Amino acid sequence: MVFCCKRHDHEDKCVSAPCSCPLPDCDFVGSSKNLSLHFTNKHANLAKRFCYNQRIPIALDKQQKYFVLQEQAEGSLFILNNGVELYGNVINVSCIGRSSRNTQFFYDLLVMNGGSSVVLKSFTEFVPAWIEHTPLERFLVVPNDFVGSCGKLKLELCIWRKPPESPAVL
């Protein structure tokens, strides 16, 4: 039983609360566990599969609004958000699902261009649905001159289930 005054807290953290498929053409809504199964069964080829604690190379078109990642063992879905601004790209990572006291994800995001690099060490926000937006919190600004001649940003991403014990070096 959930008391009315605690309802909002419960809805924010309940793993059974509805989450939406992040793909614009799909109207699936279900628990985060069911969303993971849905995505694996219906859209597996539309996400980059990865393992926690390992670097993930990503080539992102400068104008591409998002990039979907799915963890191989648990099936958790993550969205790399990409907003385009005059000075460059604004990027962060969100997890599609509900937060819980036992779950938090941390990440390093690295972009390199020749001898220069920019890096963000942060944690994911939990969202029940992906909505197109320019990241407003905890984001990496990638200057325009980091875009390759083919119009792509080359990124490296590493996601952890708990914070790394020592600073991660990508």
C-alpha positions in Angstrom: 0.0 0.0 0.0 1.3 3.5 -0.9 0.0 6.5 1.0 -1.1 9.4 -1.1 1.6 11.7 0.4 4.3 9.2 -0.7 2.8 8.4 -4.1 5.2 10.7 -6.1 8.3 9.3 -4.5 7.0 5.8 -5.2 6.2 6.5 -8.8 9.7 8.0 -9.4 11.4 4.9 -8.0 9.1 2.0 -8.8 10.7 -0.4 -11.3 7.2 -1.4 -12.5 6.3 2.2 -13.4 5.8 2.7 -17.2 8.7 3.6 -19.5 8.4 4.3 -23.2 10.4 2.9 -26.1 12.9 5.6 -27.1 12.3 5.2 -30.8 10.0 7.8 -32.3 8.0 5.3 -34.4 7.3 2.9 -31.6 4.5 3.4 -29.0 5.5 0.6 -26.6 5.0 1.4 -22.9 5.9 -1.0 -20.1 8.0 -1.6 -17.0 11.8 -1.1 -17.5 12.2 -4.9 -17.5 9.5 -5.3 -20.2 11.0 -2.4 -22.2 14.3 -4.1 -22.2 12.7 -7.3 -23.5 10.7 -5.4 -26.1 13.8 -3.6 -27.4 15.8 -6.8 -27.6 13.0 -8.6 -29.5 11.9 -5.7 -31.8 14.7 -3.3 -32.2 18.0 -5.1 -31.4 19.7 -3.9 -34.5 18.9 -0.3 -33.7 21.1 -0.1 -30.6 24.8 -0.5 -29.9 25.3 -3.4 -27.5 27.9 -2.9 -24.8 29.2 -4.2 -21.5 29.6 -2.2 -18.3 33.1 -1.0 -17.4 34.3 -1.2 -21.0 35.0 1.5 -23.5 32.5 1.9 -26.3 33.6 3.6 -29.5 30.8 5.7 -31.1 30.8 7.6 -34.4 28.0 10.1 -34.2 26.7 12.3 -37.0 27.0 16.0 -35.9 23.2 16.5 -36.5 22.1 13.1 -35.0 19.8 13.9 -32.0 20.4 10.6 -30.1 22.1 7.3 -30.1 20.7 4.2 -28.3 22.8 1.8 -26.3 21.8 -1.5 -24.7 23.8 -3.3 -22.1 24.3 -6.9 -23.1 23.7 -8.8 -19.8 20.9 -6.8 -18.1 19.5 -5.1 -21.2 19.4 -1.6 -19.6 18.8 1.1 -22.2 20.8 4.3 -22.4 20.5 7.3 -24.6 23.3 9.5 -25.7 21.6 12.9 -26.2 23.1 15.3 -28.7 22.1 18.9 -29.1 23.6 21.1 -31.8 24.4 24.7 -30.8 26.3 27.5 -32.6 29.6 26.7 -30.8 29.4 22.9 -31.1 27.5 19.9 -29.8 26.1 19.4 -26.3 26.1 15.8 -25.2 25.1 13.7 -22.1 23.8 10.2 -21.3 20.5 9.2 -19.8 19.1 5.9 -18.7 15.6 4.9 -19.8 14.0 3.6 -16.6 13.3 4.4 -13.0 15.9 5.1 -10.4 16.2 3.0 -7.3 18.3 3.2 -4.2 20.4 0.3 -5.5 20.9 1.5 -9.0 23.0 4.4 -10.2 25.1 4.6 -13.4 28.3 6.6 -13.9 30.0 7.4 -17.2 33.0 8.9 -18.8 32.6 10.5 -22.2 35.7 11.4 -24.2 36.0 13.2 -27.6 39.3 13.6 -29.3 40.6 15.6 -32.2 44.3 15.2 -33.0 46.2 16.0 -29.8 43.2 17.7 -28.1 40.4 16.1 -26.1 37.4 17.0 -24.0 36.0 14.7 -21.3 33.0 14.5 -19.0 32.8 12.3 -15.9 29.2 12.2 -14.7 26.2 10.1 -13.8 23.1 9.3 -15.7 19.7 10.9 -15.2 16.9 8.3 -15.2 14.0 9.2 -17.5 10.8 7.3 -18.2 10.9 8.3 -21.9 13.3 9.9 -24.3 12.2 13.4 -25.4 14.2 15.3 -28.0 16.0 18.1 -26.3 19.4 19.8 -25.9 20.9 18.6 -22.6 20.6 21.2 -19.9 22.5 19.5 -17.0 25.8 17.6 -16.7 26.8 17.8 -20.3 29.9 17.9 -22.4 30.4 20.7 -24.9 32.2 19.5 -28.0 33.6 22.4 -30.0 32.8 22.5 -33.7 36.4 21.9 -34.7 36.2 18.4 -33.2 33.9 17.3 -36.0 35.8 15.2 -38.5 35.9 15.9 -42.2 33.1 13.3 -42.7 30.8 15.3 -40.4 31.1 12.8 -37.5 32.1 13.1 -33.9 34.2 10.2 -32.7 33.5 9.5 -29.0 34.5 6.9 -26.4 32.0 6.1 -23.7 32.3 3.9 -20.6 29.4 3.2 -18.3 29.7 1.8 -14.8 27.1 0.4 -12.4 28.9 2.0 -9.5 31.6 4.7 -9.4 35.0 3.6 -10.5 37.4 3.3 -7.5 40.1 5.4 -9.2 39.8 8.1 -11.9 39.2 6.4 -15.2 41.6 7.1 -18.0 40.2 6.5 -21.5 
